[in-house]
């Protein structure tokens, strides 16, 4: 609920702390933000125009796929790394580009003394994330316009297949906190990329990630997560529909190609999980 995380939020206009009352968040300057009946709040600036993020169909597909446990090895690794956090490290757990809140909810199940912030620009995603766990607050914001979170407020930041603004991530992360970044390798979903004409992973992604974070973070560890998934046609449909390929592939052509796959297809899950601390 937002009441548990409001102390970590700041006004997107003036940067002052927020309080919760009468179905809204309010800063001491008087800026007020209504809490949607679905439980999330938008702290996007007035007149914001940007990518609206995942559609309702993409969110539904992601919920079906993740709930089925196909990316369970990723969840397990994130939870294990988050559990290594020192008890004295203050702050909440922030999931940047949280989607349905699946990974955040799993981490909070283990970190029972923490509250969580699910951040996304997608309203359909935030509606789901607001219900993902009793200690989750869901907030609409755009990382490229600044995060409405207090300095050093996060003990853990999760970043799973999502954009990264290194200076903002460093600002909100506590000095003893950890940033956990999940990125796909060139082998990720390789069996489906060629067969279905999906968006490919940039082979130079590790170098780009290092350059992107290097001015603000020190990498402490990098762990590979690899597994073989056995996916039905319905699973493959959900997997494609929840990701970037959904925006770049003709639905009719895609359906025909999926129909030509074996009844169950073995697909490679291959990602890296980087562990970072902020500089300074």
Secondary structure by P-SEA (a helix, b strand, c coil): cccccccccccccccccccccccccccccbbbbbbccccccccccccccccccccaaaaaaaaaaaaaccaaaaaaaaaaaaaacccccbbbbbbcccccaaaaaaaaaaaccbbbbbbcccaaaaaaaaaccccbbbbbbbcccccccccccccbbbbcccccaaaaaaaaccccbbbbbbbbcccccccccccccccccccaaaaaaaaaccccccccbbbbbbbbbbccaaaaaaaaaaccccccccaaaaaaaaaacccbbbbbbbbbbbbbbbcc
